[in-house]
Amino acid sequence: MSRITRRSYTDEFKHQAVELAESLGPAAAARQLEMSVKTLANWVDAVRAGRSLTSEARRP
């Protein structure tokens, strides 16, 4: 059975993706960036709530 690899995104990419989602909408932006709509929506929600998008707390 093959393992699913997780994609990692830079903080700069996350911020640019959120800006794109705010201009195009999350679904259109996610399609354009070839990523999950839910992941992008989580980032947008985090920015609106004033939370950080940095990935410091993630385990290696």
CHARMM internal coordinates of N, CA and C (Angstrom, degrees):
IC EDIT
DIST 1 N 1 CA 1.4418
DIST 1 CA 1 C 1.5278
ANGL 1 N 1 CA 1 C 108.48
DIST 1 C 2 N 1.2940
ANGL 1 CA 1 C 2 N 117.21
DIHE 1 N 1 CA 1 C 2 N 134.35
DIST 2 N 2 CA 1.4637
ANGL 1 C 2 N 2 CA 120.63
DIHE 1 CA 1 C 2 N 2 CA -177.86
DIST 2 CA 2 C 1.5298
ANGL 2 N 2 CA 2 C 110.37
DIHE 1 C 2 N 2 CA 2 C -88.36
DIST 2 C 3 N 1.3126
ANGL 2 CA 2 C 3 N 114.39
DIHE 2 N 2 CA 2 C 3 N 148.07
DIST 3 N 3 CA 1.4587
ANGL 2 C 3 N 3 CA 120.29
DIHE 2 CA 2 C 3 N 3 CA 178.90
DIST 3 CA 3 C 1.5143
ANGL 3 N 3 CA 3 C 109.82
DIHE 2 C 3 N 3 CA 3 C -87.99
DIST 3 C 4 N 1.2807
ANGL 3 CA 3 C 4 N 115.67
DIHE 3 N 3 CA 3 C 4 N 145.44
DIST 4 N 4 CA 1.4533
ANGL 3 C 4 N 4 CA 121.19
DIHE 3 CA 3 C 4 N 4 CA 175.73
DIST 4 CA 4 C 1.5248
ANGL 4 N 4 CA 4 C 107.48
DIHE 3 C 4 N 4 CA 4 C -86.93
DIST 4 C 5 N 1.3105
ANGL 4 CA 4 C 5 N 116.16
DIHE 4 N 4 CA 4 C 5 N 125.32
DIST 5 N 5 CA 1.4604
ANGL 4 C 5 N 5 CA 119.65
DIHE 4 CA 4 C 5 N 5 CA 178.84
DIST 5 CA 5 C 1.5202
ANGL 5 N 5 CA 5 C 109.52
DIHE 4 C 5 N 5 CA 5 C -87.33
DIST 5 C 6 N 1.3138
ANGL 5 CA 5 C 6 N 115.09
DIHE 5 N 5 CA 5 C 6 N 138.19
DIST 6 N 6 CA 1.4527
ANGL 5 C 6 N 6 CA 120.23
DIHE 5 CA 5 C 6 N 6 CA 178.96
DIST 6 CA 6 C 1.5143
ANGL 6 N 6 CA 6 C 109.04
DIHE 5 C 6 N 6 CA 6 C -88.20
DIST 6 C 7 N 1.3093
ANGL 6 CA 6 C 7 N 115.78
DIHE 6 N 6 CA 6 C 7 N 135.92
DIST 7 N 7 CA 1.4519
ANGL 6 C 7 N 7 CA 119.31
DIHE 6 CA 6 C 7 N 7 CA 176.00
DIST 7 CA 7 C 1.5131
ANGL 7 N 7 CA 7 C 108.84
DIHE 6 C 7 N 7 CA 7 C -80.89
DIST 7 C 8 N 1.3039
ANGL 7 CA 7 C 8 N 115.97
DIHE 7 N 7 CA 7 C 8 N 143.92
DIST 8 N 8 CA 1.4586
ANGL 7 C 8 N 8 CA 119.89
DIHE 7 CA 7 C 8 N 8 CA 174.56
DIST 8 CA 8 C 1.5235
ANGL 8 N 8 CA 8 C 108.15
DIHE 7 C 8 N 8 CA 8 C -115.04
DIST 8 C 9 N 1.3044
ANGL 8 CA 8 C 9 N 115.29
DIHE 8 N 8 CA 8 C 9 N 142.19
DIST 9 N 9 CA 1.4560
ANGL 8 C 9 N 9 CA 121.45
DIHE 8 CA 8 C 9 N 9 CA -175.97
DIST 9 CA 9 C 1.5151
ANGL 9 N 9 CA 9 C 109.16
DIHE 8 C 9 N 9 CA 9 C -121.64
DIST 9 C 10 N 1.3220
ANGL 9 CA 9 C 10 N 116.37
DIHE 9 N 9 CA 9 C 10 N 140.95
DIST 10 N 10 CA 1.4650
ANGL 9 C 10 N 10 CA 120.12
DIHE 9 CA 9 C 10 N 10 CA 176.32
DIST 10 CA 10 C 1.5232
ANGL 10 N 10 CA 10 C 109.13
DIHE 9 C 10 N 10 CA 10 C -74.47
DIST 10 C 11 N 1.3090
ANGL 10 CA 10 C 11 N 115.71
DIHE 10 N 10 CA 10 C 11 N 158.55
DIST 11 N 11 CA 1.4604
ANGL 10 C 11 N 11 CA 120.33
DIHE 10 CA 10 C 11 N 11 CA 178.88
DIST 11 CA 11 C 1.5272
ANGL 11 N 11 CA 11 C 110.77
DIHE 10 C 11 N 11 CA 11 C -62.57
DIST 11 C 12 N 1.3300
ANGL 11 CA 11 C 12 N 116.54
DIHE 11 N 11 CA 11 C 12 N -36.85
DIST 12 N 12 CA 1.4643
ANGL 11 C 12 N 12 CA 120.86
DIHE 11 CA 11 C 12 N 12 CA 178.16
DIST 12 CA 12 C 1.5312
ANGL 12 N 12 CA 12 C 110.81
DIHE 11 C 12 N 12 CA 12 C -62.34
DIST 12 C 13 N 1.3387
ANGL 12 CA 12 C 13 N 116.63
DIHE 12 N 12 CA 12 C 13 N -43.10
DIST 13 N 13 CA 1.4601
ANGL 12 C 13 N 13 CA 120.91
DIHE 12 CA 12 C 13 N 13 CA 178.46
DIST 13 CA 13 C 1.5279
ANGL 13 N 13 CA 13 C 110.07
DIHE 12 C 13 N 13 CA 13 C -61.56
DIST 13 C 14 N 1.3281
ANGL 13 CA 13 C 14 N 116.91
DIHE 13 N 13 CA 13 C 14 N -42.86
DIST 14 N 14 CA 1.4636
ANGL 13 C 14 N 14 CA 120.84
DIHE 13 CA 13 C 14 N 14 CA -179.28
DIST 14 CA 14 C 1.5255
ANGL 14 N 14 CA 14 C 111.17
DIHE 13 C 14 N 14 CA 14 C -59.62
DIST 14 C 15 N 1.3359
ANGL 14 CA 14 C 15 N 116.00
DIHE 14 N 14 CA 14 C 15 N -45.73
DIST 15 N 15 CA 1.4691
ANGL 14 C 15 N 15 CA 119.80
DIHE 14 CA 14 C 15 N 15 CA -179.04
DIST 15 CA 15 C 1.5301
ANGL 15 N 15 CA 15 C 111.03
DIHE 14 C 15 N 15 CA 15 C -65.60
DIST 15 C 16 N 1.3247
ANGL 15 CA 15 C 16 N 117.15
DIHE 15 N 15 CA 15 C 16 N -40.70
DIST 16 N 16 CA 1.4608
ANGL 15 C 16 N 16 CA 119.91
DIHE 15 CA 15 C 16 N 16 CA 178.09
DIST 16 CA 16 C 1.5291
ANGL 16 N 16 CA 16 C 110.90
DIHE 15 C 16 N 16 CA 16 C -67.07
DIST 16 C 17 N 1.3185
ANGL 16 CA 16 C 17 N 117.15
DIHE 16 N 16 CA 16 C 17 N -36.56
DIST 17 N 17 CA 1.4611
ANGL 16 C 17 N 17 CA 121.00
DIHE 16 CA 16 C 17 N 17 CA 178.65
DIST 17 CA 17 C 1.5266
ANGL 17 N 17 CA 17 C 110.48
DIHE 16 C 17 N 17 CA 17 C -65.76
DIST 17 C 18 N 1.3272
ANGL 17 CA 17 C 18 N 116.93
DIHE 17 N 17 CA 17 C 18 N -39.86
DIST 18 N 18 CA 1.4622
ANGL 17 C 18 N 18 CA 120.38
DIHE 17 CA 17 C 18 N 18 CA 178.19
DIST 18 CA 18 C 1.5259
ANGL 18 N 18 CA 18 C 110.25
DIHE 17 C 18 N 18 CA 18 C -63.95
DIST 18 C 19 N 1.3165
ANGL 18 CA 18 C 19 N 117.41
DIHE 18 N 18 CA 18 C 19 N -42.23
DIST 19 N 19 CA 1.4643
ANGL 18 C 19 N 19 CA 120.79
DIHE 18 CA 18 C 19 N 19 CA 177.70
DIST 19 CA 19 C 1.5252
ANGL 19 N 19 CA 19 C 110.68
DIHE 18 C 19 N 19 CA 19 C -61.38
DIST 19 C 20 N 1.3309
ANGL 19 CA 19 C 20 N 116.73
DIHE 19 N 19 CA 19 C 20 N -42.35
DIST 20 N 20 CA 1.4561
ANGL 19 C 20 N 20 CA 120.85
DIHE 19 CA 19 C 20 N 20 CA 178.45
DIST 20 CA 20 C 1.5247
ANGL 20 N 20 CA 20 C 110.42
DIHE 19 C 20 N 20 CA 20 C -64.60
DIST 20 C 21 N 1.3224
ANGL 20 CA 20 C 21 N 116.93
DIHE 20 N 20 CA 20 C 21 N -41.10
DIST 21 N 21 CA 1.4681
ANGL 20 C 21 N 21 CA 121.33
DIHE 20 CA 20 C 21 N 21 CA 179.59
DIST 21 CA 21 C 1.5199
ANGL 21 N 21 CA 21 C 111.19
DIHE 20 C 21 N 21 CA 21 C -64.13
DIST 21 C 22 N 1.3173
ANGL 21 CA 21 C 22 N 117.09
DIHE 21 N 21 CA 21 C 22 N -34.96
DIST 22 N 22 CA 1.4582
ANGL 21 C 22 N 22 CA 120.19
DIHE 21 CA 21 C 22 N 22 CA 178.93
DIST 22 CA 22 C 1.5227
ANGL 22 N 22 CA 22 C 111.68
DIHE 21 C 22 N 22 CA 22 C -71.09
DIST 22 C 23 N 1.3235
ANGL 22 CA 22 C 23 N 117.59
DIHE 22 N 22 CA 22 C 23 N -27.69
DIST 23 N 23 CA 1.4679
ANGL 22 C 23 N 23 CA 119.53
DIHE 22 CA 22 C 23 N 23 CA 179.97
DIST 23 CA 23 C 1.5261
ANGL 23 N 23 CA 23 C 112.01
DIHE 22 C 23 N 23 CA 23 C -89.29
DIST 23 C 24 N 1.3334
ANGL 23 CA 23 C 24 N 118.08
DIHE 23 N 23 CA 23 C 24 N -39.11
DIST 24 N 24 CA 1.4725
ANGL 23 C 24 N 24 CA 121.29
DIHE 23 CA 23 C 24 N 24 CA -177.12
DIST 24 CA 24 C 1.5155
ANGL 24 N 24 CA 24 C 114.09
DIHE 23 C 24 N 24 CA 24 C -99.29
DIST 24 C 25 N 1.3161
ANGL 24 CA 24 C 25 N 116.43
DIHE 24 N 24 CA 24 C 25 N -22.92
DIST 25 N 25 CA 1.4568
ANGL 24 C 25 N 25 CA 122.01
DIHE 24 CA 24 C 25 N 25 CA -170.46
DIST 25 CA 25 C 1.5192
ANGL 25 N 25 CA 25 C 108.82
DIHE 24 C 25 N 25 CA 25 C 101.99
DIST 25 C 26 N 1.3284
ANGL 25 CA 25 C 26 N 117.12
DIHE 25 N 25 CA 25 C 26 N 148.55
DIST 26 N 26 CA 1.4617
ANGL 25 C 26 N 26 CA 120.39
DIHE 25 CA 25 C 26 N 26 CA -174.76
DIST 26 CA 26 C 1.5289
ANGL 26 N 26 CA 26 C 114.55
DIHE 25 C 26 N 26 CA 26 C -60.16
DIST 26 C 27 N 1.3073
ANGL 26 CA 26 C 27 N 118.63
DIHE 26 N 26 CA 26 C 27 N -41.05
DIST 27 N 27 CA 1.4655
ANGL 26 C 27 N 27 CA 120.60
DIHE 26 CA 26 C 27 N 27 CA -176.63
DIST 27 CA 27 C 1.5288
ANGL 27 N 27 CA 27 C 111.33
DIHE 26 C 27 N 27 CA 27 C -66.09
DIST 27 C 28 N 1.3225
ANGL 27 CA 27 C 28 N 116.98
DIHE 27 N 27 CA 27 C 28 N -46.51
DIST 28 N 28 CA 1.4615
ANGL 27 C 28 N 28 CA 120.70
DIHE 27 CA 27 C 28 N 28 CA -179.53
DIST 28 CA 28 C 1.5277
ANGL 28 N 28 CA 28 C 110.86
DIHE 27 C 28 N 28 CA 28 C -66.45
DIST 28 C 29 N 1.3173
ANGL 28 CA 28 C 29 N 116.79
DIHE 28 N 28 CA 28 C 29 N -40.56
DIST 29 N 29 CA 1.4625
ANGL 28 C 29 N 29 CA 120.39
DIHE 28 CA 28 C 29 N 29 CA 179.54
DIST 29 CA 29 C 1.5260
ANGL 29 N 29 CA 29 C 110.68
DIHE 28 C 29 N 29 CA 29 C -65.48
DIST 29 C 30 N 1.3264
ANGL 29 CA 29 C 30 N 117.26
DIHE 29 N 29 CA 29 C 30 N -41.78
DIST 30 N 30 CA 1.4659
ANGL 29 C 30 N 30 CA 120.86
DIHE 29 CA 29 C 30 N 30 CA 179.79
DIST 30 CA 30 C 1.5239
ANGL 30 N 30 CA 30 C 110.90
DIHE 29 C 30 N 30 CA 30 C -63.91
DIST 30 C 31 N 1.3179
ANGL 30 CA 30 C 31 N 117.12
DIHE 30 N 30 CA 30 C 31 N -40.29
DIST 31 N 31 CA 1.4703
ANGL 30 C 31 N 31 CA 120.12
DIHE 30 CA 30 C 31 N 31 CA 176.70
DIST 31 CA 31 C 1.5177
ANGL 31 N 31 CA 31 C 110.66
DIHE 30 C 31 N 31 CA 31 C -62.49
DIST 31 C 32 N 1.3176
ANGL 31 CA 31 C 32 N 116.47
DIHE 31 N 31 CA 31 C 32 N -44.40
DIST 32 N 32 CA 1.4612
ANGL 31 C 32 N 32 CA 120.90
DIHE 31 CA 31 C 32 N 32 CA -179.02
DIST 32 CA 32 C 1.5248
ANGL 32 N 32 CA 32 C 111.15
DIHE 31 C 32 N 32 CA 32 C -64.29
DIST 32 C 33 N 1.3256
ANGL 32 CA 32 C 33 N 117.24
DIHE 32 N 32 CA 32 C 33 N -36.72
DIST 33 N 33 CA 1.4580
ANGL 32 C 33 N 33 CA 121.70
DIHE 32 CA 32 C 33 N 33 CA -178.34
DIST 33 CA 33 C 1.5275
ANGL 33 N 33 CA 33 C 112.66
DIHE 32 C 33 N 33 CA 33 C -89.28
DIST 33 C 34 N 1.3185
ANGL 33 CA 33 C 34 N 116.55
DIHE 33 N 33 CA 33 C 34 N -3.46
DIST 34 N 34 CA 1.4655
ANGL 33 C 34 N 34 CA 123.04
DIHE 33 CA 33 C 34 N 34 CA -178.91
DIST 34 CA 34 C 1.5234
ANGL 34 N 34 CA 34 C 111.45
DIHE 33 C 34 N 34 CA 34 C 55.12
DIST 34 C 35 N 1.3329
ANGL 34 CA 34 C 35 N 115.05
DIHE 34 N 34 CA 34 C 35 N 55.11
DIST 35 N 35 CA 1.4519
ANGL 34 C 35 N 35 CA 121.28
DIHE 34 CA 34 C 35 N 35 CA 179.25
DIST 35 CA 35 C 1.5196
ANGL 35 N 35 CA 35 C 109.46
DIHE 34 C 35 N 35 CA 35 C -140.82
DIST 35 C 36 N 1.3089
ANGL 35 CA 35 C 36 N 116.19
DIHE 35 N 35 CA 35 C 36 N 172.36
DIST 36 N 36 CA 1.4560
ANGL 35 C 36 N 36 CA 122.65
DIHE 35 CA 35 C 36 N 36 CA -178.58
DIST 36 CA 36 C 1.5289
ANGL 36 N 36 CA 36 C 110.93
DIHE 35 C 36 N 36 CA 36 C -69.21
DIST 36 C 37 N 1.3220
ANGL 36 CA 36 C 37 N 115.47
DIHE 36 N 36 CA 36 C 37 N 136.41
DIST 37 N 37 CA 1.4632
ANGL 36 C 37 N 37 CA 120.55
DIHE 36 CA 36 C 37 N 37 CA 176.81
DIST 37 CA 37 C 1.5332
ANGL 37 N 37 CA 37 C 109.50
DIHE 36 C 37 N 37 CA 37 C -64.46
DIST 37 C 38 N 1.3249
ANGL 37 CA 37 C 38 N 116.73
DIHE 37 N 37 CA 37 C 38 N -39.05
DIST 38 N 38 CA 1.4602
ANGL 37 C 38 N 38 CA 121.19
DIHE 37 CA 37 C 38 N 38 CA -178.20
DIST 38 CA 38 C 1.5303
ANGL 38 N 38 CA 38 C 111.13
DIHE 37 C 38 N 38 CA 38 C -63.92
DIST 38 C 39 N 1.3144
ANGL 38 CA 38 C 39 N 117.87
DIHE 38 N 38 CA 38 C 39 N -41.83
DIST 39 N 39 CA 1.4615
ANGL 38 C 39 N 39 CA 121.14
DIHE 38 CA 38 C 39 N 39 CA 178.25
DIST 39 CA 39 C 1.5249
ANGL 39 N 39 CA 39 C 110.36
DIHE 38 C 39 N 39 CA 39 C -60.91
DIST 39 C 40 N 1.3170
ANGL 39 CA 39 C 40 N 115.73
DIHE 39 N 39 CA 39 C 40 N -47.10
DIST 40 N 40 CA 1.4648
ANGL 39 C 40 N 40 CA 120.04
DIHE 39 CA 39 C 40 N 40 CA 179.74
DIST 40 CA 40 C 1.5256
ANGL 40 N 40 CA 40 C 110.71
DIHE 39 C 40 N 40 CA 40 C -64.51
DIST 40 C 41 N 1.3207
ANGL 40 CA 40 C 41 N 117.80
DIHE 40 N 40 CA 40 C 41 N -40.36
DIST 41 N 41 CA 1.4646
ANGL 40 C 41 N 41 CA 121.35
DIHE 40 CA 40 C 41 N 41 CA 178.32
DIST 41 CA 41 C 1.5269
ANGL 41 N 41 CA 41 C 110.70
DIHE 40 C 41 N 41 CA 41 C -63.30
DIST 41 C 42 N 1.3344
ANGL 41 CA 41 C 42 N 117.35
DIHE 41 N 41 CA 41 C 42 N -36.96
DIST 42 N 42 CA 1.4654
ANGL 41 C 42 N 42 CA 120.64
DIHE 41 CA 41 C 42 N 42 CA 176.79
DIST 42 CA 42 C 1.5230
ANGL 42 N 42 CA 42 C 110.58
DIHE 41 C 42 N 42 CA 42 C -63.07
DIST 42 C 43 N 1.3252
ANGL 42 CA 42 C 43 N 117.01
DIHE 42 N 42 CA 42 C 43 N -41.33
DIST 43 N 43 CA 1.4653
ANGL 42 C 43 N 43 CA 120.46
DIHE 42 CA 42 C 43 N 43 CA 178.41
DIST 43 CA 43 C 1.5220
ANGL 43 N 43 CA 43 C 111.38
DIHE 42 C 43 N 43 CA 43 C -64.74
DIST 43 C 44 N 1.3270
ANGL 43 CA 43 C 44 N 116.55
DIHE 43 N 43 CA 43 C 44 N -42.60
DIST 44 N 44 CA 1.4706
ANGL 43 C 44 N 44 CA 121.07
DIHE 43 CA 43 C 44 N 44 CA 179.08
DIST 44 CA 44 C 1.5280
ANGL 44 N 44 CA 44 C 109.40
DIHE 43 C 44 N 44 CA 44 C -62.38
DIST 44 C 45 N 1.3288
ANGL 44 CA 44 C 45 N 117.09
DIHE 44 N 44 CA 44 C 45 N -45.40
DIST 45 N 45 CA 1.4626
ANGL 44 C 45 N 45 CA 121.11
DIHE 44 CA 44 C 45 N 45 CA 178.82
DIST 45 CA 45 C 1.5294
ANGL 45 N 45 CA 45 C 111.14
DIHE 44 C 45 N 45 CA 45 C -60.92
DIST 45 C 46 N 1.3299
ANGL 45 CA 45 C 46 N 117.03
DIHE 45 N 45 CA 45 C 46 N -40.44
DIST 46 N 46 CA 1.4590
ANGL 45 C 46 N 46 CA 120.96
DIHE 45 CA 45 C 46 N 46 CA 179.86
DIST 46 CA 46 C 1.5261
ANGL 46 N 46 CA 46 C 111.10
DIHE 45 C 46 N 46 CA 46 C -63.16
DIST 46 C 47 N 1.3231
ANGL 46 CA 46 C 47 N 116.50
DIHE 46 N 46 CA 46 C 47 N -43.69
DIST 47 N 47 CA 1.4658
ANGL 46 C 47 N 47 CA 120.09
DIHE 46 CA 46 C 47 N 47 CA 179.31
DIST 47 CA 47 C 1.5231
ANGL 47 N 47 CA 47 C 110.45
DIHE 46 C 47 N 47 CA 47 C -64.45
DIST 47 C 48 N 1.3200
ANGL 47 CA 47 C 48 N 117.06
DIHE 47 N 47 CA 47 C 48 N -43.22
DIST 48 N 48 CA 1.4730
ANGL 47 C 48 N 48 CA 120.19
DIHE 47 CA 47 C 48 N 48 CA 179.81
DIST 48 CA 48 C 1.5223
ANGL 48 N 48 CA 48 C 112.05
DIHE 47 C 48 N 48 CA 48 C -64.66
DIST 48 C 49 N 1.3348
ANGL 48 CA 48 C 49 N 116.70
DIHE 48 N 48 CA 48 C 49 N -31.11
DIST 49 N 49 CA 1.4643
ANGL 48 C 49 N 49 CA 121.27
DIHE 48 CA 48 C 49 N 49 CA 179.64
DIST 49 CA 49 C 1.5226
ANGL 49 N 49 CA 49 C 112.06
DIHE 48 C 49 N 49 CA 49 C -85.47
DIST 49 C 50 N 1.3321
ANGL 49 CA 49 C 50 N 117.26
DIHE 49 N 49 CA 49 C 50 N -4.38
DIST 50 N 50 CA 1.4531
ANGL 49 C 50 N 50 CA 121.34
DIHE 49 CA 49 C 50 N 50 CA 178.53
DIST 50 CA 50 C 1.5178
ANGL 50 N 50 CA 50 C 113.76
DIHE 49 C 50 N 50 CA 50 C 82.89
DIST 50 C 51 N 1.3308
ANGL 50 CA 50 C 51 N 116.67
DIHE 50 N 50 CA 50 C 51 N 14.76
DIST 51 N 51 CA 1.4695
ANGL 50 C 51 N 51 CA 119.99
DIHE 50 CA 50 C 51 N 51 CA 177.84
DIST 51 CA 51 C 1.5258
ANGL 51 N 51 CA 51 C 109.57
DIHE 50 C 51 N 51 CA 51 C -86.96
DIST 51 C 52 N 1.3175
ANGL 51 CA 51 C 52 N 114.83
DIHE 51 N 51 CA 51 C 52 N 159.68
DIST 52 N 52 CA 1.4563
ANGL 51 C 52 N 52 CA 121.56
DIHE 51 CA 51 C 52 N 52 CA -178.19
DIST 52 CA 52 C 1.5267
ANGL 52 N 52 CA 52 C 111.03
DIHE 51 C 52 N 52 CA 52 C -81.33
DIST 52 C 53 N 1.3186
ANGL 52 CA 52 C 53 N 116.33
DIHE 52 N 52 CA 52 C 53 N 148.79
DIST 53 N 53 CA 1.4611
ANGL 52 C 53 N 53 CA 121.64
DIHE 52 CA 52 C 53 N 53 CA 175.75
DIST 53 CA 53 C 1.5142
ANGL 53 N 53 CA 53 C 112.01
DIHE 52 C 53 N 53 CA 53 C -98.82
DIST 53 C 54 N 1.3217
ANGL 53 CA 53 C 54 N 117.77
DIHE 53 N 53 CA 53 C 54 N 3.42
DIST 54 N 54 CA 1.4587
ANGL 53 C 54 N 54 CA 120.09
DIHE 53 CA 53 C 54 N 54 CA -178.91
DIST 54 CA 54 C 1.5147
ANGL 54 N 54 CA 54 C 109.99
DIHE 53 C 54 N 54 CA 54 C -69.38
DIST 54 C 55 N 1.3006
ANGL 54 CA 54 C 55 N 115.34
DIHE 54 N 54 CA 54 C 55 N 153.17
DIST 55 N 55 CA 1.4536
ANGL 54 C 55 N 55 CA 120.90
DIHE 54 CA 54 C 55 N 55 CA -176.14
DIST 55 CA 55 C 1.5238
ANGL 55 N 55 CA 55 C 111.66
DIHE 54 C 55 N 55 CA 55 C -108.54
DIST 55 C 56 N 1.3191
ANGL 55 CA 55 C 56 N 118.10
DIHE 55 N 55 CA 55 C 56 N 33.35
DIST 56 N 56 CA 1.4604
ANGL 55 C 56 N 56 CA 122.36
DIHE 55 CA 55 C 56 N 56 CA -178.53
DIST 56 CA 56 C 1.5238
ANGL 56 N 56 CA 56 C 112.32
DIHE 55 C 56 N 56 CA 56 C -64.06
DIST 56 C 57 N 1.3127
ANGL 56 CA 56 C 57 N 117.74
DIHE 56 N 56 CA 56 C 57 N -37.96
DIST 57 N 57 CA 1.4537
ANGL 56 C 57 N 57 CA 121.98
DIHE 56 CA 56 C 57 N 57 CA -173.08
DIST 57 CA 57 C 1.5253
ANGL 57 N 57 CA 57 C 113.14
DIHE 56 C 57 N 57 CA 57 C -78.07
DIST 57 C 58 N 1.3136
ANGL 57 CA 57 C 58 N 118.25
DIHE 57 N 57 CA 57 C 58 N -7.57
DIST 58 N 58 CA 1.4588
ANGL 57 C 58 N 58 CA 121.22
DIHE 57 CA 57 C 58 N 58 CA -177.68
DIST 58 CA 58 C 1.5239
ANGL 58 N 58 CA 58 C 111.03
DIHE 57 C 58 N 58 CA 58 C -72.48
DIST 58 C 59 N 1.3073
ANGL 58 CA 58 C 59 N 115.65
DIHE 58 N 58 CA 58 C 59 N 145.08
DIST 59 N 59 CA 1.4602
ANGL 58 C 59 N 59 CA 120.76
DIHE 58 CA 58 C 59 N 59 CA 175.81
DIST 59 CA 59 C 1.5190
ANGL 59 N 59 CA 59 C 109.51
DIHE 58 C 59 N 59 CA 59 C -76.99
DIST 59 C 60 N 1.3230
ANGL 59 CA 59 C 60 N 118.11
DIHE 59 N 59 CA 59 C 60 N 150.46
DIST 60 N 60 CA 1.4811
ANGL 59 C 60 N 60 CA 120.60
DIHE 59 CA 59 C 60 N 60 CA 178.11
DIST 60 CA 60 C 1.5193
ANGL 60 N 60 CA 60 C 111.50
DIHE 59 C 60 N 60 CA 60 C -69.71
END
COOR INIT
IC SEED 1 N 1 CA 1 C
IC BUILD
